[in-house]
Amino acid sequence: MLIEQIVESVKLSDAQQSVIDYILKERGNIKNQTIKEIAKVTYTSTGTIIRLAKKLGYYKFEEFNAVINIIVISLSELIKRTLFRF
């Protein structure tokens, strides 16, 4: 299930929605960002991000971030294979 579908099935606070919007927009660039850096850019707290990850079914933020990175890498590889097929 894609992250977008998971997010649509859960009620988020405004702060959590702000974090999700940032993550979805910057998903390829958050690989090396810490939870503190993401909290700072989204004007939220690390607690908000931890609660968001748990609400989405992840044990901690690092697990959530790893899943996002796997999705980004997979999509990038799929696009490369599709483009170079022709």
Protein Blocks (a to p, Z undefined) as FASTA:
>chain_A
ZZklmmmmpccdfklmmmmmmmmmmmmmmmmpcfklmmmmnopafklmmmmmmmnopabl
klmmmmmmmmmmmmmmmmmmmmmmZZ
